[in-house]
Amino acid sequence: MTMNHHRAGQLLSAYLDGELPSPEAAAVQEHMLDCQACREAYAGLRATKGLLGRLPLAEPPAEFWSAVRERGQRRETPPARWRLSLPPRWMWAVATAVVVLILATVPLIKGTVDRLHATEIGVDLYVREHARQMSLEPLADRAYLNLVAGDADLVVVGETPRAGDGSK
Amino acid sequence: MTPGRGARAVVIAAAFLFAGLSITLAAAGPLLPVSPAQVLRMALEAPRLIDYEGTKVITALRGGRMETVTVVESHKRPNMLRLEFLSPEDVAGRLIVDDGTTVWHYEPRLNLAFADRTLDSGLLSRDLTLLLRNYRLSLLGTDEVIGRQAYVIALDPMGSGVLRQLWVDRATGTVLRGEDRDEARGVVLTTYFSRISFSLNLPQAYFQYRTPAGARVFTMHIADRETSSPAALEARVRFPVLIPPVLPEGYTFRGAALTRFGNLASVYLRYSDGGNLISFFEAPAGSIGWPSFGQPVRVAAQAGRFVDLGYFRVLIWEQRGLRLTAVGTAPTDTLMAVASRIAAGQEQALVTDVSRRVDSDPATVRRLRGEGLTFPEVTRVLVLSRHLGTDLPTTIQFMRGALTVTDLARQLKVRPEVVKRTVQEAMDRASTVPPEAPASPPAIPALLPVAAP
């Protein structure tokens, strides 16, 4: 596919963002090989985008959002054509890295939390099971053993253990 | 009314009057001589035959002090239970309902409900056999509890565990009062009914639980439903399952299961002598830390922690990358000695030793160990199976109390006396081939003689 200088100039920004279909991208690339002006325009565009990417995000003033909301409410019909603006590739890379980091960290954190939880409830969990099984022993007092197992239930799910009356 | 019909009515009325009078006189009259075993059997059978509803007072050792708890206890045969706790304040309103399938625990102050499976109540014959083998049973006399005549029996364990005294209602067999005595600390648990009513025909609906509106429900299916052997469990977990080499006299394997809670997977082995239970929980050391409470101890030079909860004692220690926890009513010395024998880690040496002494192959000894048997039990099973000519599964069933001398005699088509004598000879032979005696001084015999009932 051959491309004239005017058309290539229009597509440079989309080419830079990787948004062009392969045949058009190849045509722009081919055109830039022969066109010094387009190469310079492309370099300038890339530099500008790089600088923009490094700029900190500015917080809009508080009234900005209320103005946007008002405008949104006033607008009765949506715009004829929405342009989908995808984040640049580097943002995808950062997002992916964050997700991978989270996925790698969560089991470690969860494992530590589980260990801490098991440390807190381990004895109660085992006493609970022991009391339940002992209630099957003939002549063991089921009311008392159910009381012990019930106390352990509370600790196992993270509730504070009861103090008891200490009546004697 | 014709004269004939009138006479018949008078006769029937007189018969009812006579029967009623006889029952009244029998209830008030002198107690017929009974054996302690008969009273024990009555007490074991009562829950399957009798419904009751009563107020029970429980006094138990908890955190170094005695705590008194009052509960309304209702029982519908064979295994339905409803407990409504009245006091102290922090337990008041707690409701436990066991409908025979699910046991519910509702905590009103937190609006929390817990559901767990009802445990299988097991075999009556095995319970009686183990109790008769492992406890010195005596009839202390009769007593009156809330105006009712009761037999008083004592169950003194031949091994270690709490000594139990029971006041068994003469008319129904229900335990009206109980007392558990620890040899080191005296009475650790007393329970008695301050009032009780029988034959109420309690409605089934009374034992059905309905979750209150807005209550959070926790399903606590922590342990496997099915019990299995330690060997079978070892195939399911990524760590070795340690089986106690020696236990106090009379304790035998009752079951094993996998328990899971969150990330914590533990193997649970339990051993019973018919009246007391020792539980062992085993988990990878990394999956659980040390509790912040308890007393630091050394178990065969390994770090450990001892927690005295009152009625129960807990011993925790580490070995070979595992965290082991023993829970029971056994004395501290006994728990320490049992733990030391496990921590010693002489499994292979003991397998070789026992197989050499009883002239068996090590694979058979290992297989029996995988069934949860202690080394003295392995020895006795092998010797007894040779003396009786029974296969190993049958012999294990006999050792665990699931078969009595009479059952075995019936299977072998011989008189019970013959079986009893053969068993005694086999036990005498087995007692001459003990594994190494425990290092500590507890009441754990090297080999445990069996008095066949």
Interface residues (C-beta under 8 A of the other chain):
Chain A: K110 G111 D114 R115 L116 H117 A118 T119 E120 I121 G122 V123 L125 Y126 V127 R128 E129 H130 A131 R132 Q133 M134 S135 L136 E137 P138 L139 A140 D141 R142 A143 Y144 N146 L147 V148 A149 G150 D153 L154 V156 V157 E159 R162 A163 G164 D165 G166 S167 K168
Chain B: A43 L44 K56 I58 T59 A60 R62 G63 R65 M66 E67 T68 V69 V71 E73 L81 L83 F85 S87 P88 E89 D90 V91 R94 I96 V103 H105 E107 L110 L112 F114 D116 L119 D120 S121 G122 L124 D127 L128 L131 L155 R164 L166 V175 G178 L189 T191 F218 M220 I222 A223 R254 G255 T259 F261 G262 N263 L264 S266 Y268 R270 S272 G274 G275 N276 L277 S279 F281 G286 S287 I288 G289 W290 P291 S292 V307 L309 Y311 F312 V314 I316 T325 V327 G328
